[in-house]
């Protein structure tokens, strides 16, 4: 298990796609992963997440609300996203492991 301190050190090296859509507020790169991870850290701090596993069935409602709150503060009105988008792509990061639900498989998402 990776410690919180170690995970935070990975923030600057997150793989983030550049694009003309993104402003200086996001350093001209996709903000999905950092915003999701900030929401996760926020929930950990609040005691909403107490294990190194985020259950799709329980933790996602509050996590989604926090992600959307952060999204609206950084991204111009009209652009929307979902926490589903960065979840699958976080599997490419060193400190994140995507675990399939029993009876399912994970299909890699191409860039």
C-alpha positions in Angstrom: 0.0 0.0 0.0 1.3 3.4 -0.9 1.3 6.1 1.8 -0.6 9.3 1.5 2.7 11.3 1.5 4.1 9.2 -1.3 0.9 9.5 -3.3 1.0 13.3 -3.0 4.5 13.3 -4.3 3.2 11.7 -7.6 0.9 14.7 -8.3 3.5 16.7 -10.4 4.2 13.6 -12.5 0.6 12.7 -13.4 0.1 11.8 -17.0 -2.2 14.6 -18.3 -3.2 15.1 -21.9 -2.5 18.6 -23.3 -5.0 20.3 -25.5 -6.4 23.6 -26.7 -9.5 23.2 -24.5 -7.6 23.7 -21.3 -6.7 27.1 -19.9 -3.8 28.4 -17.9 -5.8 27.5 -14.8 -5.0 23.9 -15.6 -1.6 24.6 -17.1 -3.1 23.7 -20.5 -3.5 20.1 -19.6 -6.5 17.9 -18.8 -7.5 18.4 -15.1 -9.5 15.2 -14.5 -6.9 13.2 -12.6 -5.7 16.0 -10.2 -9.3 17.0 -9.5 -10.4 13.4 -8.8 -7.4 12.9 -6.5 -8.1 16.1 -4.7 -11.6 14.9 -4.1 -10.3 11.5 -2.8 -7.9 13.3 -0.5 -10.7 15.5 0.7 -12.9 12.5 1.5 -10.0 10.8 3.3 -9.5 13.9 5.4 -13.2 14.0 6.2 -13.2 10.4 7.2 -15.4 9.4 4.3 -12.8 7.0 2.9 -11.0 5.0 5.5 -9.5 2.2 3.5 -7.1 2.1 0.5 -10.1 0.9 -1.7 -12.8 3.0 -3.2 -16.0 1.0 -3.6 -18.1 1.8 -6.6 -21.2 1.0 -4.7 -20.8 3.3 -1.8 -18.1 6.0 -2.0 -18.8 7.3 -5.4 -21.8 9.5 -4.6 -20.0 11.9 -2.3 -16.8 11.6 -4.4 -18.7 12.5 -7.5 -20.1 15.6 -5.7 -16.7 16.7 -4.6 -15.2 16.1 -8.1 -18.0 18.2 -9.7 -17.5 21.0 -7.1 -13.8 21.2 -7.9 -14.5 20.9 -11.6 -16.9 23.9 -11.5 -14.3 26.0 -9.7 -11.6 25.5 -12.2 -13.3 24.8 -15.6 -15.3 27.4 -17.5 -19.1 27.0 -17.5 -20.4 24.6 -20.2 -17.6 22.1 -20.0 -18.7 19.0 -18.1 -17.0 15.8 -17.1 -17.5 12.7 -14.9 -15.4 10.9 -12.4 -15.6 7.9 -14.6 -13.3 9.5 -17.1 -10.2 9.7 -14.9 -10.8 6.5 -13.0 -9.8 4.2 -15.9 -6.9 6.4 -16.8 -5.5 6.5 -13.3 -4.6 2.9 -13.7 -1.6 4.1 -15.7 -0.2 5.9 -12.7 2.3 4.2 -10.3 0.2 4.6 -7.1 -3.2 3.6 -8.4 -4.6 0.2 -9.1 -7.9 -0.5 -10.8 -9.5 -3.6 -9.3 -12.4 -5.2 -11.3 -15.5 -6.2 -9.5 -15.9 -9.9 -9.1 -17.2 -11.4 -12.4 -16.1 -8.5 -14.5 -13.0 -7.6 -16.5 -11.1 -4.4 -17.1 -10.8 -3.4 -20.7 -7.9 -0.9 -21.3 -9.0 2.4 -22.7 -6.8 3.5 -25.6 -5.6 7.1 -25.9 
